[in-house]
Amino acid sequence: NITISIDLNYRSKLWNYGKLPTEIIPELVSYCDVVMGNIWAVEKMLGINPNLPINIDDNHLLQAAELSIQTLMASYPKIKKVAYTFRFDEHYWAVFYQNNQLYKSNVHAISQLVDKVGSGDCFMAGLIYGSINAFKAQEIIDFAAQAAVGKLYEKGDATQQKLDQILNNLTH
C-alpha cells in the first residue's frame, strides 16, 4: 500500500546488463504509480516513440509530451502521475499529468549554469514533496521545477537549498 515511483534516466555508460532497457524497464514500470522522465527516456527505455521532427519548438514539444504521456499511461494502467522535464542550454521547463490533465511549469531561463548533476533528483524530490503535502497539481509542477532549477546553480550532486528558498523563488 505504498506509492512506487521511477525516474527514467538512461545513462549509456552505466547500462551494462547484456540486455536492452526495453527488455527490463517495462516490467519495472508496470508496478509504478509515478513516472518521471522525458520523451527521449520513455522512447529509449520503454519503446514509446514520440515521432518528433528534428527542429521542434516548445509548443510542439508540449503536444508531443502530452501524447507520449497518454500513450505511457494507456500502456501501464497502474500509473497515476507522470512528469517530464525539458532542460536545454538556455531554458528549463516541465510538465505534470494527473487526473487526465496536463500542467506546465513556468519556463525558467538558465544563465551561468554551474552543474547539471542532481537536478533530476531535486525535481523528483520536489514532485514527491508536493504530492505528499497535498499541493495542487500546478503547485506540484512549479515547486518541482523550481527545486531542479535551483540545483543547476550549485556545484556537486546534492542540493543545499532549503524549503523556504524554493518557495521564495517561486514567488519571484
C-alpha positions as CSV (number, residue, x, y, z in Angstrom):
1,N,0.0,0.0,0.0
2,I,2.8,2.4,-0.9
3,T,3.4,4.7,-3.8
4,I,6.1,3.4,-6.2
5,S,8.0,5.9,-8.4
6,I,10.6,5.5,-11.1
7,D,12.9,8.1,-12.6
8,L,13.6,7.0,-16.2
9,N,17.1,8.3,-16.6
10,Y,19.1,6.4,-19.2
11,R,22.9,6.5,-18.9
12,S,24.7,4.5,-21.6
13,K,27.9,4.2,-19.6
14,L,26.0,2.7,-16.7
15,W,23.9,0.3,-18.8
16,N,26.0,-2.8,-19.0
17,Y,23.4,-5.5,-18.3
18,G,23.6,-7.5,-21.5
19,K,20.0,-6.6,-22.3
20,L,18.4,-3.5,-23.8
21,P,16.5,-1.2,-21.5
22,T,13.3,-2.2,-23.3
23,E,13.8,-5.8,-22.2
24,I,13.9,-4.8,-18.5
25,I,12.3,-1.5,-17.7
26,P,8.8,-2.2,-18.9
27,E,8.2,-4.8,-16.2
28,L,9.5,-2.4,-13.5
29,V,7.3,0.4,-14.8
30,S,4.2,-1.9,-14.7
31,Y,4.4,-1.6,-10.8
32,C,4.8,2.1,-10.7
33,D,2.3,4.8,-9.7
34,V,4.5,7.8,-10.6
35,V,6.9,8.1,-13.5
36,M,9.4,10.8,-14.1
37,G,11.5,11.2,-17.2
38,N,11.2,12.9,-20.6
39,I,10.1,12.0,-24.1
40,W,13.5,10.6,-25.1
41,A,13.9,8.5,-22.0
42,V,10.5,7.0,-22.5
43,E,11.4,6.1,-26.0
44,K,14.8,4.6,-25.1
45,M,13.6,2.6,-22.1
46,L,10.0,1.7,-23.0
47,G,9.9,1.9,-26.8
48,I,7.2,4.7,-26.8
49,N,8.2,6.7,-29.9
50,P,7.1,10.4,-29.9
51,N,7.9,10.8,-33.7
52,L,9.5,14.2,-33.2
53,P,10.7,16.3,-36.1
54,I,14.4,17.3,-35.9
55,N,13.8,21.0,-35.2
56,I,11.0,21.4,-32.7
57,D,9.8,24.3,-30.7
58,D,8.4,24.2,-27.1
59,N,4.8,24.3,-28.3
60,H,5.2,21.2,-30.4
61,L,7.2,19.6,-27.7
62,L,4.4,20.2,-25.2
63,Q,1.9,18.5,-27.6
64,A,4.3,15.6,-28.1
65,A,4.8,15.3,-24.4
66,E,1.1,15.0,-23.8
67,L,0.7,12.4,-26.5
68,S,3.7,10.4,-25.1
69,I,2.3,10.6,-21.6
70,Q,-1.2,9.5,-22.7
71,T,0.4,6.5,-24.5
72,L,2.5,5.7,-21.5
73,M,-0.5,5.7,-19.2
74,A,-2.6,3.7,-21.6
75,S,0.2,1.1,-21.7
76,Y,0.7,1.0,-18.0
77,P,-2.7,1.3,-16.2
78,K,-1.2,1.5,-12.7
79,I,0.4,4.8,-13.4
80,K,-1.4,7.7,-11.8
81,K,1.0,10.6,-12.4
82,V,3.7,11.4,-14.9
83,A,6.2,14.2,-15.0
84,Y,8.6,15.1,-17.9
85,T,11.4,17.6,-17.7
86,F,12.9,19.6,-20.5
87,R,16.4,21.1,-19.9
88,F,18.1,22.9,-22.7
89,D,21.1,25.2,-22.7
90,E,19.0,28.3,-22.4
91,H,15.9,27.2,-20.6
92,Y,14.1,24.6,-18.4
93,W,10.5,23.6,-18.0
94,A,8.5,20.6,-17.0
95,V,5.0,19.1,-17.3
96,F,2.9,17.1,-14.9
97,Y,0.0,14.9,-15.9
98,Q,-2.6,13.9,-13.3
99,N,-6.3,13.1,-13.5
100,N,-6.3,13.4,-17.3
101,Q,-5.0,16.9,-17.2
102,L,-1.6,18.3,-18.2
103,Y,0.1,21.1,-16.2
104,K,3.1,23.0,-17.4
105,S,5.6,24.8,-15.2
106,N,6.9,28.2,-16.0
107,V,9.8,28.4,-18.4
108,H,13.0,29.2,-16.5
109,A,15.8,31.0,-18.2
110,I,19.1,29.4,-17.4
111,S,22.2,31.6,-17.1
112,Q,25.6,30.7,-15.8
113,L,24.7,27.0,-15.3
114,V,27.0,25.5,-12.6
115,D,26.3,21.8,-12.5
116,K,23.6,19.6,-14.1
117,V,24.2,16.6,-11.8
118,G,21.5,16.2,-9.3
119,S,18.9,18.5,-10.9
120,G,16.7,15.5,-11.8
121,D,16.9,14.2,-8.3
122,C,15.8,17.6,-7.0
123,F,12.9,17.6,-9.4
124,M,11.8,14.1,-8.3
125,A,12.2,15.2,-4.6
126,G,10.1,18.3,-5.3
127,L,7.5,16.1,-7.1
128,I,7.3,13.7,-4.2
129,Y,7.3,16.5,-1.6
130,G,4.5,18.4,-3.3
131,S,2.4,15.2,-3.7
132,I,2.7,14.0,-0.1
133,N,2.0,17.5,1.2
134,A,-1.2,17.7,-0.9
135,F,-0.1,20.6,-3.1
136,K,-2.4,21.3,-6.1
137,A,-1.2,19.8,-9.4
138,Q,0.0,23.2,-10.7
139,E,1.8,23.9,-7.4
140,I,3.5,20.4,-7.6
141,I,5.0,21.0,-11.0
142,D,6.0,24.6,-10.2
143,F,7.7,23.5,-7.0
144,A,9.5,20.5,-8.6
145,A,10.7,22.6,-11.5
146,Q,12.0,25.4,-9.1
147,A,13.8,22.8,-7.0
148,A,15.5,21.4,-10.1
149,V,16.4,24.9,-11.5
150,G,17.9,25.9,-8.1
151,K,20.2,22.9,-8.2
152,L,21.5,23.9,-11.6
153,Y,23.3,26.8,-9.9
154,E,25.0,24.6,-7.3
155,K,28.2,22.6,-7.5
156,G,28.1,18.9,-6.7
157,D,25.4,16.3,-6.9
158,A,23.4,17.3,-3.7
159,T,21.5,20.5,-3.2
160,Q,21.9,22.8,-0.3
161,Q,18.6,24.5,-1.0
162,K,16.1,24.9,1.9
163,L,12.4,24.6,1.6
164,D,11.8,28.3,2.2
165,Q,14.3,29.2,-0.5
166,I,12.5,27.1,-3.1
167,L,9.1,28.6,-2.0
168,N,10.5,32.1,-2.0
169,N,12.0,31.7,-5.5
170,L,8.5,30.5,-6.8
171,T,7.1,34.0,-6.0
172,H,9.9,36.0,-7.7
